[in-house]
Structure formats: structure tokens, C-alpha cells
Amino acid sequence: MEPENSTPPPPNSPPKQPAMAVRIGSMTMRNPVTVASGTFGYGPEYADLVDLNRLGAITVKGIGPEEHIGNPTPRTFETRGGMLNAIGLPGPGAQGFIDKYVPFLAPYNVPVIVNIWGKNMDDYGKVVEILDDEETVSAYEINLSCPNVKEGGSAFGTDTDSFSRVIELVRGKTQKPIIPKLAPNVSDIGAFAKAAEDSGADAISIMNSYPAMAINIDTLEPELANRTGGLSGPAIKPIAIKLVWDAAKATKLPIIGMGGIYEPEDAIEFMIAGATAVAVGTANFTDPSTVARVIDGIEDYLEQKGHSSVADIVGTVKA
């Protein structure tokens, strides 16, 4: 029997849309979809192609303490099922980002996640010290796993002690959410996920591109000037799914999953594996409409399955 004061819904009323918002520390994303650092520039590059206000967050290219040129060309090479890149983290530096890009990003009603990197441990702290007073900067993704620079980053990301020290250093510089980006080429991703949690991280992102190489059989030379680079795209998605699943068993931190997301189904698979949010990466180069299609597809899936919230599907894999 219904309570006397209950009011039945009007006939033929539209079903309530599922709640799409997710939380990463103190940051609220209106939906669980961002873009992968290095695949979306700093925002202006895609503003004529994508409604930036639709994104759950904008994750910008890597920012170091000072301007950086990056690696020599050729820096990209297309492979079957993906792309090799050895861009080398070129960027304007922390102050250059503030001067050139913050005025563009500030009017948008969307969180901005800044990917930060350094050649040594102190560099990470310097970047945060310069950026932290900017209200436009909502969170920091700590790049501890880039395979395309010879110093810092990847070395910190494959040793749990130095990995933890970088996170603790950044944690001491800011109250904003910090999101270490984990390296895929480690023996136990769960150990790094747990180390991130113990060191004060608010979330983790998985995964960065996978160290890889291609050789021209006529010239006998590597296709990349850097010789090796990072593989991204559909070929790495099954690896990324397993790493997210492994990490989700080791930590309670939210996970931002990425690697080969081209369709809504890819993003949904990451979430079922344990990701709270996802990032579209290489697909932005071939079809900038992918990120909007993924957002719509997740919502459609939730409606079809009768879910009231995107949180309903996170970590639901039967394994």
C-alpha cells in the first residue's frame, strides 16, 4: 500500500536521466569523460571542433617548470592498430601556460587537469608552486610514466620509493586533487596503486603509452628520430583494461582509465573493470567527435540497462 501522501508520477512521464557526475577528490566532473594529456593540446586546438563545456574535464598537455622543445622529428609513426609517438613533452612551461592558455580556459565551465612533469624530483614541486594560485587549474595529473623523455618521469614511475616521494612532494605543495599517471611496464601495477594511495594521491590514471619501436626495412633505421616511443591506440586497450582491473583490486582510489578508447563500448568496458572515469586519447587525432559520442553512449547504455547513476557500473566485472 502506498503512503497516503505519496504522489504517483504522471502517466507517460519521461524516465529520469541517469546521474553522470563523478568525483575525483574535491573535483566534480559533470560526466566521467576527459581527454588524455598530449592528445588534445591545451584546449584552443580543438575548440572549433568540440564543445569543450560538454567534457567532464579538460586534461592539457604536459607542463614542466620551464619551456621545453621536445624531441626531433619524425616524432610520430602510424602502426596497425595504433600509433607510435616520441613527442618528448614540448610545452611553454608553467608560467607560459598561465600567460598563454589560462585566459582561454578560464571562461569555460569545466575543470582543467594539468599534466605536470619534471626532469628531476624538485621540478614537480616547482610547477605546482607556479600554478597553484590559478583558480582555473582544478587538479594535477602527475606524469610518472612517459616513455619518451630520457630523464625523470619514467624512472620515477618504475620504482615505488621514488614514485611515492614525488607524490608526497606534490601533496605538500597543494590541496588540489593529485592524480599520478602510472607506467604500464611494471611487474605489479597494484603495488604502485597502493603506493599512490598511501602517499596522499586522490586518484590514479592508467595507462600511459607502452614503450615500443618500429624499423624501416629499407633504410634499416628506426621510424622515430628518438628511436623508441610509446604505443597508443586500440592495440593497447586489452592491456589497459587488465591494468585497471588489477589496480582496482589494490586501491580504493578512483581510477581514470585510458588506452584505445574509440567507441562508447570501450569506455564502458573500462568502467566495468573498475575505472571511475575515462580519457579519450589517440582517437582525438582521427575523429575529434569521439569524445562527445562516448559521453552520449555511456548515458544511453545506463538508460538501456536501467541504471540511475554511472557509479552503478563501476567495478561490476564478474571475475
N, C-alpha and C positions, 0 to 999 in steps of 0.2 A: 504494500500500500504506500502511495506517495505521501509525503508530508503535506499537511493542509496548506502551507504557504508556498509550496513548490509551483513553479510556472512552467508548463510544458513548452518546448520550443515550437515556434510557429511552423505550420506544415510547409514542406519543401524548402526549409531554410538551408542555405549552403553550409557544408561542413566547415568546421573551424580549421584554419590552416595550421599545419604543424609549426611549433616553435623552432626557429632555425638558429637562434643566437647561441654562442658558446663563450665560455670564459677562459682566458689564459692569464692566470694571476689576477691582477686588477684591471686587465684589459678585456673589454667586451667586444666581440666580433658579431656583427649582425647576422652573419651566416658563417659556416665553417670553411670557407674557401678563400685562400690568399694566393699569391703567386710566388714562385721560387726566386730567391735572390739570383741576380745575374741574367734573368730571362725576361725582365720587364723594365730594364733601365731604372730610372728614378721617378717614373710616372709620366712626365711630359711626352715621352716617346710613344706612348700608347693612348694618350688622352683623346685623340681623334678617332680611335678605333674601338675603345672600350669605355663604358660608363663607369668611371672609377668609383663613384659612390655606391655602386652595386656590390663591390668587393667586400669581403669580410675584413680584410686588411690589405694594405699595400706593403709588400716587402721589397725594399730597394737594393740595388747593387751594393757590393761590399765597400765599406768606408774604412780607411786606415787613418792614422793621425795626420799624414801629410799626403799631398798629391802623389799619385803613382802612375807610371806609364803602362805597365803591364808587359806581356811577352811579345816578341817579334812575330810577324806574320810569316806563313799562314797559321792562324790560331784556331780554326775550326775545320772539321772534316766529316762529311756525312757518311754514315755506315748503314748497312742493312739493319733496320730496326732501331736506329738511334743516331746519335751524333757524338763525335769526339770534340772536346774543346780544351784549349790551353790558353785562355784569355789572359790569365795572370793578374786578375783583380785591378785593372786600371780604374782610377777614380780621382775625384777632385780633392780628397782629403776632408777631414771633419769640418774645418772652417769653410772650405769651398762648398761643401754640401749645404751648410747653413746659408751662405750667401747666394748660391745659385738655385737651389731646389726647394728649400723650406718655404720661401714666399709663394711658390707654385702650389705646394702640397697643403699649406695651411687652410685654405678655404674649403677643402673637401671634408665631408662629414664621414671620415673613415680613418681608423687607426693606421699609423705608419710604423712598421717594424724596420729598424735599421740593422742591416747585417754589418757587423764590425769584425775587423781582423787586425793582426799585427805581426811584425817580423820577430818580435820578442814579447815577453810577458807584459812588460810595462806599457807597450804600445796600446794594449787593450784598455788599460786604465786611462791613458791619455785621451783616447777617442771619447770615452764616456764623460770624462771631465769637461770636454769641449761641448758635447751635445746635450748634456743632461738638463740644462735650463730651458731648452726648447720645448714648449708645450706640444708642438707638432709631433715630436718623437714620442711614440707610445710605448715601445718596447725595443729590446736589443736581441737580435739573433747573433750568438757568438760563433763565428766561423772557426771551428777547431778541426776542420776536416778537408779543406780544399787541397786537391792533389796537384795543383798547377802552379804553386809557388814553392821555391826552394827553401824558404826559411819560415819558421813559426808554424802557424796553422796546423798542417797535417801532422807535424811532430808532436804537438801538444795533444792531438786527438787520438793518438795511439798508445799513450801511456797514462794510466789512471791518475797517477800522482800529479803530473804536470797539468793534466786535464782539470783536476779538481782545484789546483792552485789558481788557474786562470779564472775559473768560475767564482771562487772566493774573492779574488781581486776585484772583479767586476761587481760582485754583490756588495762589496764595501764602498763602491762609488755611486750607487744608485738605489732608489726604491722602486724603480720601474721594473716590469717583468723582464727577466733574462731567460733566453732560450738557447742553450748550447746546441749546435748542429753537429750530430755525431758522424764519425767516419764509418763507412760500411766495411772496411777491410780490417776488422779486428776479430779476434778469436771469440770474444764473448761480449756481445752488444749489451747484454743485461748488466754486466759489471759497470759499464760506462753510464747506463741509465740510472743505476742505483747511486753511483758516484755523483752524478749531476743532482739528484735529489738531496743527498747528504750535504752537498756543498752550497745549497741555497738557490738552485735554479727553480723557476716557476713552471717550466715545461721543457720538452726537448723536441728537436726536429730531426727526422730520419727520412731519406738519407741524402748525402751529398753524392756527386757523380763518382763512378767507380774507376780507379786507376786503370788505364788501358792504352793501347797503341795500335797504329796502322802503318804499313810499309808499302811504298810504291815498288812494284816488282820490276819496273823498267829502270828506274834510277837507283834502286836499292836503298833509297833514303826514306826516313820516316815522313809521313804525310804532314806532320806538325813540326813547325820550327823548334818547338820545345822538346821534340822527340816523343814525349808521352803526354797524355792529357787525361781528361775524365770522360767516361762514357755516360751518357744520359739518354732518355727516351724509352720507348716501350720495352726494349731488351732488358732493362734493369728492373722492371716492375715486380716480377716474382721474387727477386732478391729483396727488394724494399718491403714487400708485404711480409716476408718472413722475419725481417729485422724488426718491423713494427710489432709483430706478434710476440717475438722473443722479448722485446723491451717492455711491452705492456705487462708481461708476467713478472717483471722485476721491479717495477716502479708504479706508484700511484699518480705520477705527474701526467698532465695532459701531453699527448704526442701530436705533433704536426707531421703528417705522413706525406711523402712525395717520392716521385720516381716513376715516370712513364704514364702519367695521368693524361689521357686523351679524350675519354668519354666519361659520362656520369657514373657508369658502372665501375670504372676503375677507382674513382673516388670512394664510392660506396664500399668497395672491397677493402680499401684501406681502413675505413671506419669500422667495419665488422671485425677486422683484425685487431683493432684497439686504438686507432687514431681518433682523437677528438676533433681535429681539423685536418685539412689537406692543402697542398700547394700545387698549382699547375705550373709546369716549368717549360720544357722543350717545346710543348705544343703551342706556346705563345708565338714561336718563330714561324710556324707554318699556318696557324689559324688563330688569330687573336680573339675570335669569338668563342673559343673553347671555354674560357673561364665562366662566361655567362651561361653557356649551355650546361656546364657542370653544376652550377648553382641551381638552375631550374630543374635539372634532372634529379638531384638529391631531393628537392622538395616534392617532385612528382612521385618518387619512389616511396617517400614517407606517407604520402596520401594514399597511394595504392595499397600499402601494407597496413594502413590503419594506425600509424604511429602518431602520437601527439607531439613528439619532440625528437629532434635529431639525436639527442642523448640516448634515445631508446635503442639505437642500433650499434652504439659504440661497444666494442669488445664482445659481440654476441656470437662469435665463431664457435661452432660445436667441435672443439678439438682439445 
